[in-house]
Amino acid sequence: MTKILYIHGFASSGATGTATSMRNALYPRGIQVLAPDVPAMPAEALPFLRQQVAEIQPQLIVATSMGAMYAEQLRGQLRILVNPSFNMARLLTFMGMGRKPFRNPRQDGAKDFKVDKEMIAQFREIEKHSFEGITPAERELVYGLFGDHDSRVNCQPQFVKNYGREHFQLFDGDHYLNDEILKREVLPLIVKLIES
């Protein structure tokens, strides 16, 4: 069975509705969607995701927001970055610190997590390595989908600067995906990439 690794966004989990909708739509095509809970702390998250890639060996990675920031660094993998948030450290600095609730249930039962200076410093360190070692072959593996009404995060210029416009695509929507956008924009690209 073909496998997709879905990487969720900030304050979310593998139980997000996006992963569930993808699973329901793609399973009849023989495509399994695996969506683990990403550790809240960045220093743990990227090694965890590299381990997931090694174990799952997905044919495609689909990632949203913060998850797409991590996925950008998973070199050598075919991946779709939806509204990537490449500037998490700056975003969290302005959002304020303190305890934040998870928006979706976590497998470990955690209800919330702490945004503090350590978390922001870890994001800053991870972000230093964004866009490293991009070759022409690597550019062919990365697709960027961006909501044209995304007022929360706009990393379109960074994507275009580093990956060009060949796989850059705008869609009518904002930062968060819904079933309509998933069906109209994301799923057709997934099917095209996997079945081509």
Contacts in CASP RR format, 6 or more apart in sequence:
PFRMAT RR
TARGET T0000
AUTHOR 0000-0000-0000
METHOD contacts of the structure
MODEL  1
MTKILYIHGFASSGATGTATSMRNALYPRGIQVLAPDVPAMPAEALPFLR
QQVAEIQPQLIVATSMGAMYAEQLRGQLRILVNPSFNMARLLTFMGMGRK
PFRNPRQDGAKDFKVDKEMIAQFREIEKHSFEGITPAERELVYGLFGDHD
SRVNCQPQFVKNYGREHFQLFDGDHYLNDEILKREVLPLIVKLIES
1 30 0 8 1.000
1 31 0 8 1.000
1 32 0 8 1.000
2 30 0 8 1.000
2 31 0 8 1.000
2 32 0 8 1.000
2 59 0 8 1.000
2 60 0 8 1.000
2 194 0 8 1.000
3 31 0 8 1.000
3 32 0 8 1.000
3 34 0 8 1.000
3 56 0 8 1.000
3 57 0 8 1.000
3 58 0 8 1.000
3 59 0 8 1.000
4 22 0 8 1.000
4 26 0 8 1.000
4 31 0 8 1.000
4 32 0 8 1.000
4 33 0 8 1.000
4 34 0 8 1.000
4 58 0 8 1.000
4 59 0 8 1.000
4 60 0 8 1.000
4 61 0 8 1.000
4 62 0 8 1.000
4 190 0 8 1.000
4 194 0 8 1.000
5 34 0 8 1.000
5 35 0 8 1.000
5 36 0 8 1.000
5 52 0 8 1.000
5 53 0 8 1.000
5 56 0 8 1.000
5 58 0 8 1.000
5 60 0 8 1.000
5 61 0 8 1.000
5 62 0 8 1.000
6 14 0 8 1.000
6 18 0 8 1.000
6 19 0 8 1.000
6 22 0 8 1.000
6 33 0 8 1.000
6 34 0 8 1.000
6 35 0 8 1.000
6 61 0 8 1.000
6 62 0 8 1.000
6 63 0 8 1.000
7 35 0 8 1.000
7 38 0 8 1.000
7 49 0 8 1.000
7 61 0 8 1.000
7 62 0 8 1.000
7 63 0 8 1.000
7 64 0 8 1.000
7 67 0 8 1.000
7 68 0 8 1.000
7 70 0 8 1.000
7 71 0 8 1.000
8 14 0 8 1.000
8 16 0 8 1.000
8 18 0 8 1.000
8 19 0 8 1.000
8 35 0 8 1.000
8 37 0 8 1.000
8 38 0 8 1.000
8 63 0 8 1.000
8 64 0 8 1.000
8 67 0 8 1.000
8 104 0 8 1.000
9 16 0 8 1.000
9 38 0 8 1.000
9 63 0 8 1.000
9 64 0 8 1.000
9 65 0 8 1.000
9 66 0 8 1.000
9 67 0 8 1.000
9 68 0 8 1.000
9 85 0 8 1.000
10 65 0 8 1.000
10 66 0 8 1.000
10 67 0 8 1.000
10 85 0 8 1.000
10 88 0 8 1.000
11 100 0 8 1.000
11 101 0 8 1.000
11 102 0 8 1.000
11 103 0 8 1.000
11 113 0 8 1.000
12 102 0 8 1.000
12 103 0 8 1.000
12 104 0 8 1.000
13 37 0 8 1.000
13 102 0 8 1.000
13 103 0 8 1.000
13 104 0 8 1.000
13 105 0 8 1.000
13 106 0 8 1.000
13 107 0 8 1.000
14 35 0 8 1.000
14 36 0 8 1.000
14 37 0 8 1.000
14 38 0 8 1.000
14 104 0 8 1.000
15 35 0 8 1.000
15 37 0 8 1.000
15 104 0 8 1.000
15 105 0 8 1.000
15 106 0 8 1.000
15 107 0 8 1.000
16 35 0 8 1.000
16 103 0 8 1.000
16 104 0 8 1.000
17 104 0 8 1.000
18 64 0 8 1.000
18 177 0 8 1.000
18 182 0 8 1.000
19 33 0 8 1.000
19 35 0 8 1.000
21 179 0 8 1.000
21 182 0 8 1.000
22 33 0 8 1.000
22 62 0 8 1.000
22 182 0 8 1.000
22 186 0 8 1.000
22 187 0 8 1.000
22 190 0 8 1.000
23 32 0 8 1.000
23 33 0 8 1.000
23 35 0 8 1.000
25 182 0 8 1.000
25 183 0 8 1.000
25 187 0 8 1.000
26 32 0 8 1.000
26 33 0 8 1.000
26 187 0 8 1.000
26 190 0 8 1.000
26 191 0 8 1.000
27 33 0 8 1.000
29 191 0 8 1.000
29 195 0 8 1.000
31 190 0 8 1.000
31 194 0 8 1.000
34 52 0 8 1.000
34 56 0 8 1.000
34 58 0 8 1.000
36 48 0 8 1.000
36 52 0 8 1.000
37 106 0 8 1.000
37 107 0 8 1.000
37 108 0 8 1.000
38 45 0 8 1.000
38 48 0 8 1.000
38 49 0 8 1.000
38 67 0 8 1.000
38 70 0 8 1.000
39 45 0 8 1.000
39 48 0 8 1.000
40 113 0 8 1.000
40 119 0 8 1.000
41 118 0 8 1.000
41 119 0 8 1.000
41 122 0 8 1.000
42 88 0 8 1.000
42 119 0 8 1.000
42 122 0 8 1.000
42 123 0 8 1.000
42 125 0 8 1.000
42 126 0 8 1.000
43 122 0 8 1.000
43 125 0 8 1.000
43 126 0 8 1.000
45 70 0 8 1.000
45 126 0 8 1.000
46 70 0 8 1.000
46 73 0 8 1.000
46 126 0 8 1.000
49 70 0 8 1.000
49 71 0 8 1.000
49 74 0 8 1.000
50 74 0 8 1.000
53 61 0 8 1.000
53 74 0 8 1.000
53 77 0 8 1.000
58 77 0 8 1.000
59 78 0 8 1.000
59 194 0 8 1.000
60 77 0 8 1.000
60 78 0 8 1.000
60 79 0 8 1.000
60 80 0 8 1.000
60 190 0 8 1.000
60 193 0 8 1.000
60 194 0 8 1.000
61 71 0 8 1.000
61 74 0 8 1.000
61 77 0 8 1.000
61 78 0 8 1.000
61 79 0 8 1.000
61 80 0 8 1.000
62 79 0 8 1.000
62 80 0 8 1.000
62 82 0 8 1.000
62 186 0 8 1.000
62 190 0 8 1.000
63 70 0 8 1.000
63 71 0 8 1.000
63 79 0 8 1.000
63 80 0 8 1.000
63 81 0 8 1.000
63 82 0 8 1.000
63 84 0 8 1.000
64 82 0 8 1.000
64 83 0 8 1.000
64 177 0 8 1.000
65 82 0 8 1.000
65 83 0 8 1.000
65 84 0 8 1.000
65 85 0 8 1.000
65 153 0 8 1.000
65 175 0 8 1.000
66 85 0 8 1.000
66 88 0 8 1.000
67 84 0 8 1.000
67 85 0 8 1.000
68 81 0 8 1.000
68 82 0 8 1.000
68 83 0 8 1.000
68 84 0 8 1.000
68 85 0 8 1.000
69 84 0 8 1.000
69 85 0 8 1.000
69 86 0 8 1.000
69 88 0 8 1.000
69 126 0 8 1.000
69 127 0 8 1.000
69 130 0 8 1.000
70 126 0 8 1.000
71 77 0 8 1.000
71 79 0 8 1.000
71 81 0 8 1.000
71 84 0 8 1.000
72 79 0 8 1.000
72 81 0 8 1.000
72 84 0 8 1.000
72 86 0 8 1.000
72 130 0 8 1.000
72 131 0 8 1.000
72 142 0 8 1.000
73 126 0 8 1.000
73 129 0 8 1.000
73 130 0 8 1.000
73 132 0 8 1.000
75 133 0 8 1.000
75 138 0 8 1.000
76 138 0 8 1.000
76 141 0 8 1.000
77 141 0 8 1.000
78 141 0 8 1.000
78 193 0 8 1.000
79 141 0 8 1.000
79 142 0 8 1.000
79 143 0 8 1.000
80 143 0 8 1.000
80 144 0 8 1.000
80 145 0 8 1.000
80 186 0 8 1.000
80 189 0 8 1.000
80 190 0 8 1.000
80 193 0 8 1.000
81 142 0 8 1.000
81 143 0 8 1.000
81 144 0 8 1.000
81 145 0 8 1.000
81 159 0 8 1.000
82 144 0 8 1.000
82 145 0 8 1.000
82 146 0 8 1.000
82 177 0 8 1.000
82 186 0 8 1.000
83 145 0 8 1.000
83 146 0 8 1.000
83 147 0 8 1.000
83 150 0 8 1.000
83 153 0 8 1.000
83 155 0 8 1.000
83 175 0 8 1.000
84 144 0 8 1.000
84 153 0 8 1.000
84 155 0 8 1.000
84 159 0 8 1.000
85 91 0 8 1.000
85 153 0 8 1.000
85 155 0 8 1.000
86 127 0 8 1.000
86 130 0 8 1.000
86 155 0 8 1.000
86 158 0 8 1.000
86 159 0 8 1.000
87 127 0 8 1.000
87 153 0 8 1.000
87 155 0 8 1.000
88 123 0 8 1.000
88 126 0 8 1.000
88 127 0 8 1.000
89 120 0 8 1.000
89 121 0 8 1.000
89 123 0 8 1.000
89 124 0 8 1.000
89 127 0 8 1.000
91 153 0 8 1.000
92 115 0 8 1.000
92 119 0 8 1.000
92 120 0 8 1.000
92 123 0 8 1.000
93 120 0 8 1.000
95 115 0 8 1.000
96 115 0 8 1.000
97 114 0 8 1.000
97 115 0 8 1.000
97 116 0 8 1.000
97 117 0 8 1.000
97 120 0 8 1.000
98 114 0 8 1.000
98 115 0 8 1.000
98 116 0 8 1.000
99 112 0 8 1.000
99 113 0 8 1.000
99 114 0 8 1.000
99 115 0 8 1.000
100 112 0 8 1.000
100 113 0 8 1.000
100 114 0 8 1.000
100 115 0 8 1.000
101 111 0 8 1.000
101 112 0 8 1.000
102 110 0 8 1.000
102 111 0 8 1.000
102 112 0 8 1.000
102 113 0 8 1.000
130 158 0 8 1.000
131 158 0 8 1.000
131 162 0 8 1.000
134 162 0 8 1.000
134 163 0 8 1.000
139 163 0 8 1.000
139 164 0 8 1.000
139 166 0 8 1.000
139 167 0 8 1.000
140 167 0 8 1.000
142 163 0 8 1.000
142 167 0 8 1.000
143 167 0 8 1.000
143 169 0 8 1.000
143 189 0 8 1.000
143 193 0 8 1.000
144 159 0 8 1.000
144 163 0 8 1.000
144 167 0 8 1.000
144 168 0 8 1.000
144 169 0 8 1.000
145 169 0 8 1.000
145 171 0 8 1.000
145 185 0 8 1.000
145 186 0 8 1.000
145 189 0 8 1.000
146 154 0 8 1.000
146 155 0 8 1.000
146 156 0 8 1.000
146 159 0 8 1.000
146 168 0 8 1.000
146 169 0 8 1.000
146 170 0 8 1.000
146 171 0 8 1.000
147 170 0 8 1.000
147 171 0 8 1.000
147 172 0 8 1.000
147 173 0 8 1.000
147 174 0 8 1.000
147 175 0 8 1.000
148 170 0 8 1.000
148 171 0 8 1.000
148 172 0 8 1.000
148 173 0 8 1.000
149 172 0 8 1.000
149 173 0 8 1.000
149 174 0 8 1.000
150 173 0 8 1.000
150 174 0 8 1.000
150 175 0 8 1.000
151 174 0 8 1.000
151 175 0 8 1.000
152 174 0 8 1.000
152 175 0 8 1.000
153 175 0 8 1.000
156 168 0 8 1.000
159 168 0 8 1.000
160 168 0 8 1.000
169 185 0 8 1.000
169 189 0 8 1.000
171 181 0 8 1.000
171 184 0 8 1.000
171 185 0 8 1.000
172 181 0 8 1.000
173 181 0 8 1.000
177 186 0 8 1.000
END
